[in-house]
Amino acid sequence: MTPNADAPPSSQTDPQIPPNWRYEDTIQTVESIINEIEMGQLDLAEVFEKFAVAITYLQQCETFLADRQGQMELLIEELGEDSDF
């Protein structure tokens, strides 16, 4: 599921990652939002709306990466415990 740049953020403090969410698609959407803002053709209210959406998507990315980092650390720890070096 590709994030919709026009959709309002679902939560400002707890970024829920929707089903079929993809990191790469979300980053691409954030980049698109940044480009729109940088073009300078949006009303100020639209800039704030787009910015809020981008922040929500970046929070989802941060949540995803933190979760994956935790999984990697656990796997490395388990590998070290199972090793007979």
ChimeraX attribute file (.defattr): number of C-alpha atoms within 10 A of each C-alpha:
attribute: neighborCount
match mode: 1-to-1
recipient: residues
	/A:1	10
	/A:2	14
	/A:3	19
	/A:4	13
	/A:5	18
	/A:6	11
	/A:7	10
	/A:8	13
	/A:9	18
	/A:10	14
	/A:11	10
	/A:12	12
	/A:13	8
	/A:14	11
	/A:15	19
	/A:16	16
	/A:17	17
	/A:18	12
	/A:19	7
	/A:20	9
	/A:21	15
	/A:22	15
	/A:23	19
	/A:24	11
	/A:25	13
	/A:26	21
	/A:27	16
	/A:28	13
	/A:29	19
	/A:30	23
	/A:31	13
	/A:32	14
	/A:33	18
	/A:34	15
	/A:35	11
	/A:36	14
	/A:37	18
	/A:38	11
	/A:39	8
	/A:40	10
	/A:41	10
	/A:42	13
	/A:43	10
	/A:44	11
	/A:45	9
	/A:46	13
	/A:47	18
	/A:48	13
	/A:49	16
	/A:50	23
	/A:51	17
	/A:52	15
	/A:53	25
	/A:54	23
	/A:55	15
	/A:56	23
	/A:57	25
	/A:58	17
	/A:59	18
	/A:60	20
	/A:61	20
	/A:62	14
	/A:63	16
	/A:64	17
	/A:65	13
	/A:66	12
	/A:67	11
	/A:68	12
	/A:69	12
	/A:70	11
	/A:71	12
	/A:72	12
	/A:73	11
	/A:74	12
	/A:75	12
	/A:76	12
	/A:77	11
	/A:78	11
	/A:79	11
	/A:80	11
	/A:81	9
	/A:82	9
	/A:83	7
	/A:84	6
	/A:85	4
